[in-house]
Amino acid sequence: MNSKLIRELPELVENGVISKDVAIKIESYYKSKNSDNPNRLFTVFGVLGSILIGLGIILILAHNWDVFPKTVKTLLAFIPLLIGQTLVGFSMLKKKSRTWKEASGTFLFFAVGASMAMVSQIYNIPGNFSSYMLTWVLLCAPLIYLLKSNGLALLHMVFATIYACEYGYSYGDNVPWVYLLLILTLMPYYVGLIQKRSKENITSIFNWLLPLSLVVVLGAFIVRFDELIFLSYIILFGLFYNLGKMPKFDNLKLRQNGYLVLGSMGTVVLLLITSFKWVWRDVYGIVGTDMRDVSLVAVLFTAAVFALVYLFMKNRVEKTNLFHFIFMIMSALFFIGLTNAVIPTIISNVLLFALGVNAIKIGVDKMHFGVLNYGLTIVAALIFCRFVDTNMGFAIKGLLFVVVGMGFFVTNYVMFKKQRNKEEKL
């Protein structure tokens, strides 16, 4: 786009649209901007190349490992680490480009992990996979800020998630509290991206990866009562949705706002699950509580309420938008479900239908086909769920499916005609 604009500058000058001085300033601006931003594709391939080189060295050493004496093995274990440190030091001292820093930092990250693994194997140092992952991530965390590396930040989050899953899901009652420390370690870097580069692709990736990581790991924090998992997730998705409506995120395109998309879709999926009576029968059977599980739910609920209050203070809450308040309603239904399984089931179905209709209304009002069809999909999914657990005849079910399909077609066609007429008037 910039090169096209620069090519058109002579024509604009010739036709008197802009002066020659303005054209020179525009050309200089874009040239300086491009020189400050390295080739992103080159950076990506640099990082991938570093990963492949590191893995290749590990495989070569592994193939010939048994023939080396212990002293040679120890030296070989530290060689990748020394090479990585040299490359990183060279990148920093010579103030090399971002591509150099990303590639050398990635190489050093994997060199640290490889050296740790080889030394542990050589000297039979006891330990498990989760402690190995934790040590690896903690040792490499400072590199994120030293090199200001996006790649290392992404690796930090991915490996922190792997650690939490391994520790929390594989060892019974263990709770991966250190995972929260690892995420907090990354927060200053992430906040900096949001403030300075909110619309760039790397920030969009973080906007998806962080909430996805929390979704994957959250279940590991519920130790005793599995019935509390769905409540903790519905609150988490409510928190995500309200975070996605914050000023910094709400102005982004939908594909860049992972909080809003995950919060909305996660809420709908959980409501579809809780629309079945068997879920509330399990809640009805809960006897006793565990303070760790309850404390987690309380912390999540408090955070979600604070996010909602902040939106109210900024006048960014659409009072007819139920997605803002679903986590509060479902929390109340959970306590009702402790004594009655029928009322929460009915209200869950009503909420789903209301969310679908509300999304359809928003889609029509804003002329947004994506939101319109999202609302229609919610209603269709609710109808399908009721088909599964009711004894309707196949003819009636088939007729209802036809009606739903016609609803999709007619609604989209009417809005398309409305949009076309509006464009013609303009």
SEMI-466111 format. One line per 4 residues: number of its first residue (from 1); their letters; for each residue x, z, y of C-alpha. Coordinates in pm, 1 decimal. Example, Ala and Ser with C-alpha at 12.3 -4.5 7.8 and 13.67 -1.06 7.14 Angstrom:
REM residues 2
1) AS) 1230.0,780.0,-450.0; 1367.0,714.0,-106.0
END
This chain:
REM residues 426
1) MNSK) 0.0,0.0,0.0; 283.2,85.7,240.6; 474.0,-237.1,162.4; 158.6,-439.8,218.3
5) LIRE) 110.2,-275.9,558.1; 472.3,-344.0,653.8; 435.8,-712.1,556.6; 133.3,-740.4,783.0
9) LPEL) 308.0,-590.1,1087.4; 442.7,-924.2,1223.1; 91.8,-1071.8,1210.8; -50.4,-769.8,1395.2
13) VENG) 218.0,-801.1,1663.3; 161.4,-1174.9,1695.9; -213.6,-1127.9,1746.1; -162.2,-852.7,2001.3
17) VISK) -317.8,-578.0,1789.1; -11.3,-356.1,1827.7; 307.1,-379.6,2033.6; 648.0,-459.4,1888.6
21) DVAI) 770.7,-104.5,1959.4; 478.6,42.7,1765.4; 551.3,-192.8,1474.3; 916.4,-81.4,1466.5
25) KIES) 810.9,285.3,1467.8; 562.1,228.7,1182.8; 823.7,48.3,973.7; 1083.3,319.8,1039.0
29) YYKS) 832.8,592.0,947.7; 746.3,445.6,608.4; 1107.8,364.4,525.8; 1213.2,724.9,596.9
33) KNSD) 915.8,853.0,398.6; 1005.8,640.3,98.1; 1370.0,744.9,113.8; 1268.2,1113.3,102.8
37) NPNR) 1047.1,1057.0,-200.3; 1242.5,949.9,-509.6; 1098.9,706.4,-758.8; 852.2,914.4,-959.1
41) LFTV) 877.6,692.3,-1264.4; 1255.7,728.4,-1259.0; 1217.3,1106.5,-1242.8; 978.8,1109.0,-1540.1
45) FGVL) 1212.8,896.3,-1750.3; 1504.8,1113.6,-1644.9; 1326.4,1423.6,-1774.8; 1221.6,1247.3,-2097.3
49) GSIL) 1577.0,1122.4,-2144.0; 1712.6,1476.7,-2110.0; 1465.8,1603.0,-2369.4; 1556.5,1325.3,-2615.4
53) IGLG) 1931.3,1376.5,-2565.8; 1892.7,1751.2,-2624.8; 1684.5,1699.3,-2938.0; 1926.9,1434.8,-3064.3
57) IILI) 2224.6,1669.1,-3029.7; 2034.1,1942.1,-3215.0; 1947.2,1704.7,-3501.9; 2306.3,1579.0,-3532.0
61) LAHN) 2439.8,1934.3,-3546.8; 2168.4,2041.2,-3790.4; 2259.1,1755.5,-4029.2; 2624.4,1866.8,-4052.0
65) WDVF) 2571.8,2237.3,-3994.0; 2661.0,2372.0,-4337.7; 3008.7,2214.6,-4339.8; 3124.7,2399.1,-4024.4
69) PKTV) 3295.9,2742.4,-4035.4; 3136.9,3027.7,-3838.6; 3379.1,3000.3,-3544.0; 3310.4,2629.4,-3501.8
73) KTLL) 2936.7,2692.4,-3531.1; 2954.8,2951.2,-3252.4; 3144.2,2712.3,-3025.4; 2898.3,2433.2,-3098.2
77) AFIP) 2608.1,2668.9,-3024.7; 2735.9,2725.1,-2670.2; 2844.4,2368.1,-2591.0; 2491.4,2243.4,-2498.2
81) LLIG) 2449.2,2551.4,-2278.9; 2779.0,2487.1,-2096.8; 2694.5,2119.3,-2049.4; 2352.6,2209.4,-1909.2
85) QTLV) 2495.8,2468.8,-1671.7; 2759.6,2221.9,-1552.0; 2498.4,1955.3,-1482.0; 2274.5,2200.7,-1297.3
89) GFSM) 2566.4,2334.1,-1092.9; 2674.3,1981.3,-1005.4; 2317.8,1892.2,-898.2; 2295.8,2195.4,-671.6
93) LKKK) 2643.3,2185.1,-518.3; 2634.3,1812.0,-450.4; 2271.5,1832.4,-334.9; 2173.0,1553.6,-569.0
97) SRTW) 1830.3,1391.3,-577.2; 1518.1,1547.0,-729.6; 1562.3,1324.2,-1034.3; 1903.5,1479.4,-1101.6
101) KEAS) 1768.0,1831.1,-1062.4; 1464.8,1768.4,-1282.3; 1671.1,1606.9,-1557.6; 1955.1,1862.6,-1556.7
105) GTFL) 1711.5,2154.5,-1538.6; 1510.2,2023.1,-1833.2; 1826.9,1971.1,-2035.8; 1942.9,2327.2,-1960.8
109) FFAV) 1600.0,2466.3,-2054.0; 1620.6,2320.4,-2404.2; 1992.3,2401.9,-2429.2; 1908.9,2770.5,-2377.8
113) GASM) 1652.2,2760.9,-2657.5; 1886.8,2572.1,-2891.3; 2181.0,2807.8,-2825.1; 1965.1,3113.9,-2887.6
117) AMVS) 1833.6,2972.0,-3213.1; 2179.6,2873.4,-3340.1; 2342.5,3207.2,-3253.2; 2055.5,3394.8,-3421.7
121) QIYN) 2096.5,3181.1,-3733.7; 2475.0,3212.2,-3744.3; 2480.0,3592.7,-3719.4; 2142.2,3658.2,-3888.6
125) IPGN) 2002.5,3837.7,-3584.6; 1655.9,3975.2,-3675.0; 1347.9,3883.9,-3471.7; 1028.2,3684.5,-3473.9
129) FSSY) 909.8,3363.4,-3311.9; 714.1,3532.9,-3032.0; 1010.6,3746.7,-2918.2; 1232.5,3437.3,-2931.8
133) MLTW) 988.0,3241.4,-2714.4; 952.2,3528.2,-2467.5; 1329.1,3566.0,-2425.6; 1368.5,3190.4,-2383.4
137) VLLC) 1102.3,3165.3,-2112.1; 1227.5,3471.0,-1921.5; 1588.3,3346.6,-1919.9; 1485.9,3008.2,-1776.8
141) APLI) 1230.0,3133.1,-1522.5; 1482.4,3165.3,-1231.8; 1571.8,2796.6,-1270.3; 1226.4,2700.3,-1142.2
145) YLLK) 1305.3,2841.3,-800.3; 1675.0,2752.1,-796.7; 1603.9,2384.6,-860.1; 1247.6,2373.4,-723.9
149) SNGL) 1168.3,2186.4,-1044.6; 815.5,2074.0,-1130.1; 918.6,1994.2,-1485.4; 1056.1,2343.4,-1546.4
153) ALLH) 741.1,2496.7,-1399.1; 527.5,2295.7,-1641.1; 751.8,2388.7,-1934.7; 732.2,2754.6,-1829.5
157) MVFA) 354.0,2749.2,-1841.5; 333.7,2561.3,-2172.3; 584.0,2786.2,-2348.0; 427.0,3100.9,-2201.4
161) TIYA) 96.4,2987.1,-2352.2; 261.4,2926.2,-2689.7; 415.0,3274.0,-2677.1; 80.2,3436.9,-2593.9
165) CEYG) -99.7,3252.8,-2874.6; 169.2,3336.4,-3129.2; 186.5,3703.7,-3029.6; -184.0,3763.9,-2967.7
169) YSYG) -349.2,3564.3,-3244.7; -93.0,3613.7,-3522.5; -20.0,3986.0,-3511.6; -352.4,4163.5,-3542.5
173) DNVP) -418.5,4404.8,-3258.3; -129.5,4293.8,-3036.5; -228.8,4201.9,-2681.3; 4.8,3959.3,-2496.5
177) WVYL) 19.6,4149.6,-2167.9; 360.3,3999.0,-2089.7; 185.7,3660.9,-2065.9; 26.9,3782.3,-1741.9
181) LLIL) 372.4,3869.3,-1608.5; 495.6,3519.1,-1697.1; 202.5,3361.3,-1511.5; 257.4,3587.7,-1209.6
185) TLMP) 621.5,3479.0,-1209.2; 502.9,3121.6,-1159.9; 241.4,3198.0,-893.7; 467.0,3174.1,-582.3
189) YYVG) 574.8,2825.5,-687.7; 216.3,2717.4,-759.2; 85.6,2860.8,-431.7; 359.2,2669.6,-249.5
193) LIQK) 241.8,2345.8,-412.2; -119.3,2416.0,-309.9; -22.0,2484.5,50.2; 223.3,2197.5,102.9
197) RSKE) 135.5,1931.2,-155.2; -226.6,1999.7,-246.0; -324.0,1634.6,-305.5; -19.4,1526.9,-505.0
201) NITS) -36.2,1453.2,-878.1; 186.9,1744.5,-978.0; -47.1,1992.3,-808.4; -344.6,1831.6,-981.6
205) IFNW) -169.2,1879.5,-1316.4; -122.6,2248.9,-1240.0; -488.3,2270.2,-1133.5; -575.9,2171.1,-1489.9
209) LLPL) -295.0,2328.4,-1687.8; -326.7,2683.7,-1552.2; -700.7,2725.9,-1621.1; -661.2,2556.1,-1960.4
213) SLVV) -383.7,2801.5,-2045.4; -605.0,3096.9,-1949.2; -892.3,2956.2,-2157.4; -667.7,2921.5,-2463.6
217) VLGA) -513.2,3268.0,-2429.7; -814.1,3477.2,-2322.9; -937.4,3533.8,-2677.9; -608.9,3705.3,-2765.8
221) FIVR) -694.9,3986.6,-2522.6; -1015.8,4077.9,-2710.4; -895.8,4309.7,-2985.0; -1194.4,4467.1,-3157.3
225) FDEL) -1534.0,4329.2,-3056.0; -1556.9,3953.8,-3098.9; -1905.0,3963.3,-2944.4; -1741.3,4034.6,-2608.0
229) IFLS) -1550.0,3706.5,-2625.3; -1840.4,3491.4,-2511.0; -1913.3,3731.7,-2222.9; -1549.3,3730.0,-2110.7
233) YIIL) -1544.3,3349.7,-2128.1; -1868.2,3306.7,-1932.5; -1724.7,3530.8,-1659.5; -1393.8,3341.2,-1666.3
237) FGLF) -1574.4,3008.1,-1626.1; -1777.9,3155.9,-1341.9; -1453.1,3260.9,-1176.0; -1311.0,2910.2,-1224.3
241) YNLG) -1618.8,2747.1,-1072.7; -1608.2,2964.7,-763.1; -1232.4,2911.9,-730.1; -1298.2,2538.8,-749.0
245) KMPK) -1530.1,2574.2,-449.7; -1258.1,2734.2,-237.0; -1157.3,2527.0,68.5; -819.7,2425.5,-78.9
249) FDNL) -980.0,2287.3,-395.3; -1327.3,2173.1,-289.8; -1182.5,1899.1,-68.4; -1000.2,1742.6,-364.6
253) KLRQ) -1132.0,1464.7,-582.8; -1316.7,1585.4,-889.9; -1039.8,1471.9,-1126.6; -793.5,1686.9,-930.1
257) NGYL) -1007.7,2001.2,-941.6; -966.1,2139.6,-1291.1; -1115.8,2474.6,-1190.1; -1448.1,2321.8,-1086.7
261) VLGS) -1476.8,2085.9,-1385.2; -1374.1,2343.0,-1646.3; -1588.3,2612.1,-1483.5; -1897.2,2391.8,-1484.7
265) MGTV) -1852.9,2235.7,-1829.6; -1740.6,2562.1,-1989.4; -2046.9,2739.1,-1851.5; -2278.3,2469.7,-1988.5
269) VLLL) -2116.8,2474.5,-2334.7; -2142.6,2854.0,-2359.8; -2503.6,2847.5,-2241.3; -2581.3,2589.4,-2509.9
273) ITSF) -2429.8,2825.3,-2768.3; -2617.5,3127.9,-2635.6; -2942.8,2930.7,-2635.8; -2951.1,2997.2,-3012.4
277) KWVW) -3103.9,3325.8,-3120.1; -2833.7,3406.3,-3379.2; -2579.1,3470.1,-3100.6; -2793.4,3742.1,-2948.6
281) RDVY) -2860.4,3891.9,-3290.9; -2485.2,3953.2,-3319.8; -2485.4,4116.9,-2975.6; -2785.4,4326.5,-3080.4
285) GIVG) -2578.6,4462.9,-3371.5; -2288.6,4597.3,-3160.9; -2217.6,4963.3,-3227.6; -1958.6,5139.1,-3009.9
289) TDMR) -1706.7,4987.9,-2770.8; -1333.5,4955.0,-2719.8; -1204.7,5050.6,-2375.8; -935.3,4778.9,-2373.9
293) DVSL) -1194.4,4506.7,-2431.3; -1435.8,4655.9,-2179.4; -1157.7,4691.7,-1921.4; -1067.4,4324.2,-1956.5
297) VAVL) -1428.6,4219.6,-1901.3; -1454.1,4453.5,-1601.3; -1139.2,4308.7,-1441.5; -1263.2,3951.3,-1491.9
301) FTAA) -1605.5,4039.6,-1350.0; -1448.5,4204.8,-1045.0; -1230.3,3898.9,-978.8; -1529.5,3665.8,-1011.0
305) VFAL) -1734.3,3880.0,-770.7; -1450.6,3882.0,-515.7; -1429.8,3502.4,-535.7; -1806.2,3475.5,-479.7
309) VYLF) -1798.0,3719.9,-187.4; -1516.2,3519.1,-29.6; -1726.0,3200.9,-57.8; -2017.6,3382.3,106.8
313) MKNR) -1790.9,3490.4,391.9; -1679.9,3128.1,439.0; -2041.2,3001.7,416.3; -1950.3,2780.8,120.3
317) VEKT) -2213.9,2905.2,-124.6; -2503.0,2672.2,-199.4; -2778.9,2924.0,-262.1; -2972.6,2682.3,-482.6
321) NLFH) -2663.9,2616.9,-699.0; -2697.5,2844.8,-1001.3; -2340.5,2779.5,-1116.1; -2222.6,3027.6,-852.3
325) FIFM) -2425.9,3310.5,-1005.2; -2445.3,3234.4,-1379.8; -2171.1,3483.5,-1470.6; -2369.8,3765.8,-1308.0
329) IMSA) -2695.4,3665.9,-1475.9; -2530.5,3633.4,-1818.4; -2357.9,3970.5,-1778.0; -2697.5,4130.4,-1717.3
333) LFFI) -2842.0,3941.4,-2017.6; -2561.8,4073.7,-2236.9; -2671.2,4432.6,-2174.0; -3034.2,4334.4,-2232.8
337) GLTN) -2920.4,4173.6,-2557.2; -2792.7,4509.2,-2682.2; -3155.1,4614.6,-2724.7; -3348.6,4286.1,-2744.4
341) AVIP) -3243.7,3946.3,-2882.8; -3550.6,3743.7,-2779.2; -3548.5,3779.0,-2398.0; -3182.0,3665.3,-2351.9
345) TIIS) -3246.8,3363.9,-2577.2; -3544.2,3252.1,-2368.9; -3368.0,3308.2,-2035.6; -3057.2,3120.1,-2156.5
349) NVLL) -3272.9,2815.1,-2230.7; -3445.4,2841.2,-1893.2; -3109.0,2869.0,-1714.5; -2976.6,2560.5,-1891.8
353) FALG) -3281.4,2358.2,-1796.3; -3255.6,2480.1,-1435.8; -2886.0,2386.7,-1420.9; -2963.5,2039.1,-1551.5
357) VNAI) -3245.6,1980.7,-1302.9; -3032.8,2118.9,-1019.1; -2745.2,1883.6,-1107.6; -2988.6,1590.2,-1115.7
361) KIGV) -3117.7,1687.1,-771.0; -2763.5,1715.1,-629.4; -2674.2,1378.0,-780.2; -2979.5,1213.0,-622.3
365) DKMH) -2928.0,1380.1,-283.5; -2559.5,1282.8,-268.9; -2604.2,943.8,-435.8; -2349.3,1049.1,-699.5
369) FGVL) -2406.4,882.5,-1037.7; -2157.3,1112.7,-1212.3; -2338.8,1431.5,-1109.5; -2677.7,1271.8,-1183.5
373) NYGL) -2580.2,1177.7,-1538.7; -2413.7,1515.0,-1588.0; -2747.1,1682.3,-1514.1; -2930.3,1443.6,-1745.4
377) TIVA) -2673.9,1516.9,-2018.0; -2732.9,1892.0,-1983.6; -3108.6,1844.6,-2027.8; -3054.7,1606.2,-2321.8
381) ALIF) -2814.0,1850.6,-2489.5; -3067.0,2132.6,-2449.6; -3338.1,1919.2,-2608.5; -3105.5,1829.0,-2895.3
385) CRFV) -3024.3,2197.4,-2958.9; -3393.6,2277.2,-2978.4; -3436.6,1992.7,-3227.5; -3180.4,2157.1,-3452.8
389) DTNM) -3351.1,2497.7,-3474.7; -3718.3,2391.4,-3468.9; -3940.1,2240.9,-3737.6; -4064.5,1934.9,-3549.1
393) GFAI) -4150.3,1620.2,-3740.9; -3909.4,1327.6,-3732.2; -4163.9,1111.0,-3551.6; -4196.6,1363.9,-3267.4
397) KGLL) -3819.2,1407.6,-3248.1; -3769.8,1031.2,-3237.1; -4030.9,995.4,-2964.2; -3864.3,1263.9,-2754.1
401) FVVV) -3526.4,1093.0,-2790.5; -3683.0,768.6,-2669.8; -3829.9,952.1,-2370.0; -3491.4,1108.3,-2286.2
405) GMGF) -3318.2,770.4,-2315.4; -3577.4,609.1,-2089.9; -3524.6,895.0,-1845.0; -3152.0,812.5,-1828.0
409) FVTN) -3224.4,445.1,-1768.3; -3506.5,484.8,-1516.0; -3331.0,754.8,-1310.6; -3007.8,557.5,-1283.8
413) YVMF) -3195.9,235.6,-1202.3; -3404.9,399.3,-929.2; -3099.0,555.7,-767.6; -2908.3,226.7,-793.9
417) KKQR) -3190.7,46.1,-611.6; -3204.0,324.1,-353.1; -2829.4,297.6,-294.4; -2848.5,-83.1,-269.3
421) NKEE) -3130.0,-66.0,-13.8; -2935.1,185.4,190.6; -2628.3,-40.7,194.1; -2837.2,-341.3,301.2
425) KL) -2980.6,-146.0,595.2; -2628.4,-64.3,709.8
END
